[in-house]
Amino acid sequence: MELRDLIGALETPELMGADNVDITNIQSDSRRVTGGSLFVAVRGTAVDGHAYIDSAIEKGAVAIVCEEVPAGLEGKCSFIVVRDSAEALGLLVSRWYGDPSRKLVLVGVTGTNGKTTIATLLYEMFRKMGHKVGLLSTVCNYIDGEAIPTDHTTPDPLTLHSLMARMVEAGCEYAFMEVSSHSIDQRRISGLSFDGGIFTNLTRDHLDYHKTVENYLKAKKKFFDDLPAGAFALTNADDKSGLVMLQNTKAKKLTYSLRTLADFKGKILESHFEGTDLIINGREVMVHFVGRFNAYNLLAVYGAAVSLGKDPEEVLVVLSTLRSVSGRFETIQSPLGYTAIVDYAHTPDALTNVLNGIHEVLDGKGRIITVVGAGGNRDKGKRPLMAKEAVKLSDQVILTSDNPRFEEPDEIIKDMVAGLTKMDMERTLCITDRAQAIKTATMLAKKGDVILVAGKGHEDYQEIKGVKHHFDDRETIKEIFNG
């Protein structure tokens, strides 16, 4: 593709050099540059691509997109100067692949909790309705039935638009994706054309990156501010930040709620570990999900499907057949009569939601034993809060290792213990080895009790000192039960 055709995707680019250069590929990592590359110098959180422009030219880059041209490099190739090179990268890659997101009905889901469940259930629902569908999620990406492993909630622009192009090529009509706050702030979703956006909730998370809750909120809000007039913006009216998301959007404003008047109104009739009886917009439906937090997720799924033109009755029928996402309130029955639940809850609010969901079903008829840790090299402020929430809503708590990354597991546990009183510690054990912590919980459990193993959910590894070691909470529990 010629450079002039590519840069037509950009707003007011400043061209220095020829525009009839033939481009063979686009790169934002100088190590991957080859002859004929267009290198986009992005200012990242750890690395500034502008420092590698010289290296990219040496490796054969014939054009450079940047925010400023380094001194002494003028004339070595074509330069395109832009205001925001991260934004430009998404626009260029989208043009390179033929703007695939415009050929799909694309819906993004953002918020602290619930993104994976909502995006995955929409993917499963629309496939059950006979459509070819794509999914971009924390657990796995899918091009209709083909699974593509994932490392990030929202991939980098090159991967993202490549996957969208493959979805179009495979005949997909719809695509549903999780949109993380990092990806919004870092312009990773630049160049995507969204037909709808869903907001779940906003609680403390990722403050190691955003620094303040206000910055975190602004990142989420920008997604809705940028939605086009023809899209829909569906928000949780019961969350204190829900209506904030709609303040400046041009999209059609829609709400869902369990507590107040909304476009999509729900009510919980009865909960049990097999599922929940719900009323949605006046119609009763039995679903295979537990807890108020899941009722909100299902309302969002229902609202999005109806907003995309699906018949409300058909949506309810399919909703009643859907099952929980891997590692999200996943139940495993012990032969000794108690229940183990594995959940990805890794924030104070998510942990509270899951524990409240268990209490709704138990109704005081069994004990809750919670096994939980906190990730290393992440927001330290949430560690004592998570421990406090766990103790407040459990009969027994075992604090353990999660993904310590480059921190010492015992130090992370100390940070969690800092949130507990002497009385709290009477119901708390600290067992660093996660497998041993889970085994101890099973030894303490009796018939009718529930063990919650929180924090890792679908993950099948523990990250220690930069190395991923195989570890799966579900496998560990099943091995203990079968042993």
C-alpha positions in Angstrom: 0.0 0.0 0.0 1.3 3.5 -0.8 2.0 5.9 2.1 -0.4 8.5 0.6 -3.3 6.0 0.9 -2.4 5.1 4.5 -2.0 8.6 5.8 -5.4 9.6 4.4 -6.7 8.0 7.6 -5.0 10.7 9.7 -6.3 14.1 10.6 -4.0 16.9 9.4 -0.7 15.0 9.2 2.4 17.0 8.4 4.3 15.2 5.7 8.1 15.6 5.3 9.3 13.7 2.2 7.6 11.6 -0.5 4.1 10.2 -0.1 4.4 7.7 -3.0 6.5 5.3 -0.9 5.4 1.6 -1.0 4.7 0.3 2.5 5.1 -3.4 3.2 4.1 -3.5 6.9 3.4 -1.3 9.9 5.3 -1.7 13.2 5.4 0.0 16.6 8.3 -2.2 17.9 11.6 -1.2 16.2 12.9 -4.8 16.7 10.3 -6.0 14.2 11.0 -3.4 11.5 12.0 -4.8 8.1 12.6 -3.3 4.7 9.6 -1.2 3.6 8.2 -0.8 7.1 6.2 2.2 8.3 7.5 2.7 11.9 5.1 4.4 14.3 7.0 5.9 17.3 4.6 5.7 20.3 5.3 7.2 23.7 4.6 4.3 26.0 4.5 4.2 29.8 7.9 2.6 30.0 9.5 3.2 26.6 9.4 6.1 24.1 9.4 4.9 20.5 11.0 8.1 19.4 14.3 6.9 20.9 14.3 4.1 18.4 13.6 6.0 15.2 17.3 5.9 14.1 17.4 2.1 14.7 14.2 1.7 12.7 15.6 3.6 9.7 18.8 1.4 9.9 16.6 -1.7 9.7 14.9 -0.5 6.6 11.9 1.7 7.6 11.0 3.9 4.7 8.5 6.1 6.6 8.2 7.2 10.2 5.1 8.5 12.1 6.1 10.5 15.1 5.2 13.5 17.2 8.6 15.2 16.6 11.5 14.5 14.2 14.8 13.9 16.0 17.5 16.3 15.0 19.8 15.0 12.2 17.4 12.5 10.8 15.5 14.8 8.4 15.7 13.6 4.8 16.7 10.0 5.7 13.1 8.8 4.9 9.6 10.2 4.8 8.4 11.6 8.1 4.7 12.1 9.1 4.4 14.3 12.1 1.1 13.9 14.2 -0.2 15.3 17.4 -0.7 11.8 19.0 1.2 8.9 17.5 -0.6 6.3 19.7 -3.9 7.5 18.2 -2.4 7.5 14.7 -1.2 3.9 15.1 -4.8 2.6 15.4 -6.1 4.7 12.5 -3.2 3.6 10.3 -3.6 -0.1 11.1 -7.3 0.0 10.6 -6.8 1.5 7.1 -4.1 -1.1 6.4 -6.6 -3.9 7.1 -9.5 -2.2 5.2 -11.3 -0.8 8.3 -12.6 -4.2 9.4 -14.5 -2.9 12.5 -16.8 -1.0 10.1 -17.8 -4.3 8.6 -18.8 -5.7 11.9 -21.4 -4.8 14.5 -19.0 -4.0 17.3 -19.9 -3.6 21.0 -17.4 -2.8 23.8 -17.9 -3.5 27.5 -16.0 -1.5 30.1 -16.1 -1.2 33.9 -14.2 -2.6 36.9 -16.1 -5.9 37.2 -18.3 -8.0 34.8 -16.6 -7.2 31.5 -15.6 -10.8 30.7 -19.0 -12.3 31.7 -21.0 -9.8 29.7 -18.9 -9.9 26.5 -18.7 -13.7 26.6 -22.4 -14.2 27.2 -23.2 -11.9 24.3 -20.9 -13.9 22.1 -22.5 -17.1 23.1 -26.0 -15.7 22.8 -25.6 -14.4 19.3 -24.0 -17.7 18.2 -27.0 -19.6 19.6 -29.1 -17.2 17.5 -27.3 -18.4 14.4 -24.8 -15.7 13.8 -21.0 -15.9 13.2 -19.5 -13.9 16.1 -16.1 -12.7 17.3 -15.0 -12.2 20.9 -12.1 -10.3 22.5 -11.8 -11.1 26.2 -9.5 -11.6 29.2 -10.0 -15.4 29.1 -9.7 -16.1 25.3 -10.3 -14.5 21.9 -12.6 -16.2 19.4 -13.1 -15.9 15.7 -16.5 -17.6 15.7 -15.5 -21.1 16.9 -11.7 -20.7 16.6 -10.0 -20.0 19.9 -7.0 -17.5 19.9 -5.0 -17.4 23.2 -4.8 -13.9 24.8 -2.4 -12.1 27.0 -4.2 -8.8 27.6 -7.8 -7.8 28.2 -7.5 -5.5 25.2 -4.7 -6.4 22.7 -2.4 -3.8 21.0 -3.7 -2.1 17.9 -1.7 -4.3 15.4 -3.1 -7.5 17.0 -6.6 -6.0 17.5 -7.2 -4.9 13.9 -5.6 -8.1 12.6 -8.1 -10.1 14.6 -11.0 -7.9 13.4 -9.9 -8.5 9.8 -9.8 -12.3 10.4 -13.3 -12.1 11.9 -14.6 -10.3 8.7 -12.8 -12.9 6.5 -14.5 -15.7 8.5 -17.9 -14.1 7.9 -18.5 -12.8 11.4 -21.4 -10.3 11.6 -20.9 -9.3 15.3 -18.0 -8.8 17.6 -18.0 -8.2 21.4 -15.0 -7.0 23.3 -13.8 -6.0 26.7 -12.4 -2.5 26.8 -9.9 -1.9 29.6 -9.2 1.5 31.1 -5.5 1.0 30.1 -6.5 0.5 26.4 -8.6 3.6 26.4 -5.9 5.7 28.0 -3.2 4.3 25.8 -5.4 4.7 22.6 -5.2 1.0 21.9 -8.8 1.1 20.6 -8.1 4.0 18.2 -9.5 3.3 14.7 -12.3 1.0 16.0 -15.9 1.9 15.0 -18.2 0.9 17.8 -21.9 0.3 17.5 -22.5 0.1 21.2 -20.9 0.5 24.6 -21.8 -1.0 28.0 -20.8 0.3 31.4 -20.9 -2.2 34.3 -19.6 -0.4 37.4 -16.6 1.5 38.8 -14.8 0.6 42.0 -11.1 0.8 43.1 -8.7 -0.9 40.7 -5.6 -0.1 38.6 -4.6 2.9 40.8 -1.0 1.7 40.3 -1.5 3.0 36.7 -4.2 5.7 36.9 -3.0 7.1 40.3 -6.5 8.4 41.3 -10.1 7.2 41.0 -10.9 10.3 39.1 -8.4 9.5 36.4 -9.7 5.9 36.3 -13.3 7.3 35.8 -12.2 9.7 33.1 -10.6 6.9 31.1 -13.8 4.9 31.2 -15.9 8.0 30.4 -13.8 8.8 27.3 -14.9 5.6 25.7 -18.6 6.8 25.9 -17.7 10.4 24.9 -16.2 9.0 21.7 -19.2 6.8 20.7 -20.8 8.0 17.5 -24.4 9.2 17.2 -25.7 6.0 15.7 -24.4 3.8 18.5 -26.0 2.9 21.9 -24.6 3.7 25.3 -26.0 1.3 28.0 -25.1 2.0 31.6 -25.8 0.6 35.1 -28.1 3.2 36.6 -27.5 1.7 40.1 -23.8 2.5 40.1 -22.8 5.9 41.3 -20.7 6.5 38.2 -23.3 5.0 35.8 -25.0 8.2 34.6 -21.7 10.1 34.5 -20.8 7.9 31.6 -23.7 9.3 29.6 -23.1 13.0 30.3 -21.3 13.8 27.0 -22.0 10.9 24.8 -23.6 11.4 21.3 -24.9 7.8 21.4 -28.4 6.7 22.3 -28.6 6.7 26.1 -30.0 3.5 27.8 -30.0 2.3 31.4 -30.4 -1.0 33.3 -31.2 -1.4 37.0 -32.4 -3.6 39.8 -33.4 -0.7 42.1 -34.9 2.1 40.0 -36.8 2.9 36.8 -34.7 2.0 33.8 -35.0 0.9 30.2 -34.2 -2.6 31.3 -35.5 -3.3 34.8 -34.8 -6.5 36.8 -35.9 -8.0 40.0 -34.5 -11.1 41.9 -37.2 -13.5 43.0 -35.2 -16.4 44.4 -31.5 -17.5 44.5 -29.9 -21.0 44.8 -26.6 -22.5 43.8 -28.2 -23.9 40.6 -29.3 -20.4 39.5 -31.6 -17.5 40.1 -35.3 -16.7 39.3 -35.4 -13.2 37.7 -38.0 -10.8 36.4 -36.7 -8.7 33.4 -39.0 -6.1 32.0 -42.1 -7.9 33.4 -41.2 -11.3 32.2 -40.0 -14.1 34.5 -36.9 -16.1 33.6 -34.8 -18.8 35.3 -31.0 -18.4 34.7 -28.0 -20.5 35.6 -26.2 -17.7 37.5 -26.0 -16.7 41.2 -25.8 -13.4 42.9 -27.0 -9.8 42.4 -23.8 -9.0 40.5 -24.7 -11.6 38.0 -28.2 -10.3 37.8 -26.7 -6.9 36.7 -24.5 -8.7 34.1 -27.6 -10.5 32.7 -29.5 -7.3 32.5 -26.7 -5.7 30.5 -26.7 -8.7 28.2 -30.4 -8.5 27.7 -30.3 -4.8 27.2 -27.5 -4.9 24.6 -29.2 -7.7 22.6 -32.5 -5.9 22.5 -30.7 -2.7 21.6 -29.2 -4.5 18.7 -32.7 -5.4 17.4 -33.2 -8.8 18.8 -36.7 -9.9 19.9 -37.1 -9.6 23.7 -38.8 -13.0 24.0 -36.1 -14.8 22.0 -33.4 -13.1 24.1 -35.0 -14.4 27.3 -35.2 -17.9 26.0 -31.5 -17.9 25.1 -30.6 -16.2 28.3 -32.1 -19.2 30.2 -29.8 -21.6 28.5 -26.5 -19.7 29.1 -23.9 -20.9 31.6 -21.3 -19.1 33.7 -18.0 -18.1 32.2 -14.9 -20.1 33.1 -13.6 -19.1 36.5 -16.5 -16.8 37.3 -18.5 -18.2 40.2 -17.6 -21.7 39.0 -18.9 -24.3 41.4 -17.3 -27.7 42.2 -19.2 -30.1 44.5 -17.4 -32.1 47.1 -18.3 -35.7 47.7 -18.4 -34.7 51.4 -21.4 -32.4 50.9 -19.8 -28.9 50.8 -19.3 -26.6 47.8 -16.2 -25.0 46.4 -16.5 -21.8 44.3 -13.7 -20.5 42.1 -14.0 -16.8 41.1 -11.7 -14.2 39.5 -12.7 -11.6 42.1 -9.5 -9.6 42.6 -10.8 -6.2 43.8 -12.5 -5.4 47.1 -15.9 -4.8 45.4 -15.7 -8.0 43.3 -14.9 -10.0 46.4 -17.9 -8.4 48.3 -20.2 -9.1 45.4 -19.3 -12.8 45.3 -19.5 -13.3 49.0 -22.8 -11.5 49.1 -24.0 -13.8 46.3 -23.0 -16.9 48.4 -24.8 -15.4 51.5 -28.0 -14.9 49.4 -28.1 -18.7 48.7 -26.8 -20.0 52.1 -29.2 -17.8 54.0 -27.3 -18.5 57.3 -27.4 -22.3 56.8 -23.7 -22.9 56.3 -20.3 -21.4 56.8 -18.1 -19.6 54.3 -14.4 -20.2 54.2 -12.5 -17.8 51.9 -9.1 -18.3 50.4 -7.8 -15.1 48.9 -4.5 -13.2 48.0 -3.6 -10.1 46.1 -1.4 -9.6 43.0 2.1 -8.3 43.2 3.3 -5.1 41.5 -0.2 -3.7 41.4 -2.3 -1.3 43.5 -1.1 -1.9 47.1 -3.9 0.2 48.6 -6.5 -2.5 47.8 -4.7 -5.2 49.7 -5.9 -4.3 53.3 -9.4 -3.6 51.9 -9.7 -7.0 50.3 -8.6 -8.7 53.6 -11.1 -6.6 55.5 -14.0 -7.4 53.1 -13.1 -11.1 53.2 -13.1 -11.3 57.0 -16.3 -9.2 57.3 -18.3 -11.6 55.0 -16.6 -15.0 55.9 -16.5 -17.3 58.8 -12.9 -18.2 58.2 -10.3 -16.6 55.9 -7.0 -18.0 54.6 -4.7 -15.3 53.2 -2.4 -16.7 50.6 -0.3 -16.0 47.5 -1.9 -14.9 44.2 0.5 -13.8 41.4 3.3 -12.2 43.4 5.1 -11.3 40.2 8.3 -9.6 41.4 7.3 -9.0 45.0 7.7 -11.4 48.0 4.4 -13.2 48.7 4.9 -12.9 52.5 5.2 -9.1 52.1 1.9 -9.0 50.1 0.2 -11.0 52.8 1.6 -8.5 55.5 0.0 -5.7 53.5 -3.4 -7.5 53.6 -3.1 -8.3 57.4 -2.5 -4.5 58.0 -6.3 -4.1 57.3 -7.3 -6.5 60.1 -7.9 -6.1 63.8 -6.8 -8.6 66.5 -10.4 -9.9 66.6 -10.3 -10.3 62.8 -7.0 -12.3 63.1 -8.8 -14.8 65.3 -10.6 -16.0 62.2 -7.7 -15.6 59.8 -4.9 -17.9 58.8 -1.8 -16.9 56.7 -0.6 -19.8 54.4 1.7 -18.6 51.7 1.6 -21.8 49.6 -1.6 -21.5 47.6 -2.1 -25.2 47.1 -1.6 -25.8 50.9 -4.1 -22.9 51.6 -6.7 -24.6 49.5 -6.1 -28.0 51.0 -6.4 -26.5 54.5 -9.8 -24.9 53.6 -11.1 -28.3 52.4 -9.9 -29.8 55.8 -11.9 -27.2 57.7 -15.1 -27.5 55.6 -18.1 -29.5 56.7 -21.3 -30.5 55.0 -23.3 -27.5 53.9 -20.3 -25.1 53.9 -18.9 -23.1 51.0 -15.2 -22.6 50.2 -14.6 -19.5 48.0 -11.2 -19.5 46.3 -10.8 -16.0 44.9 -8.5 -14.0 42.8 -7.3 -16.2 39.9 -10.5 -17.7 38.4 -9.7 -18.9 34.9 -5.9 -18.4 35.2 -3.9 -21.6 35.0 -0.6 -20.2 36.2 1.1 -18.4 39.1 3.5 -15.6 38.0 6.6 -15.6 40.3 9.8 -13.6 39.6 8.7 -13.1 36.0 8.1 -16.8 35.3 4.7 -18.4 34.9 4.4 -21.7 36.7 1.4 -23.9 36.0 -1.2 -23.6 38.7 -5.0 -23.9 38.4 -7.3 -23.4 41.4 -9.9 -25.7 39.8 -7.5 -28.5 39.1 -6.1 -28.3 42.7 -9.6 -28.5 44.2 -10.6 -31.4 42.0 -7.4 -33.3 42.8 -8.1 -32.9 46.5 -11.7 -34.0 46.1 -10.7 -37.1 44.0 -7.8 -37.9 46.4 
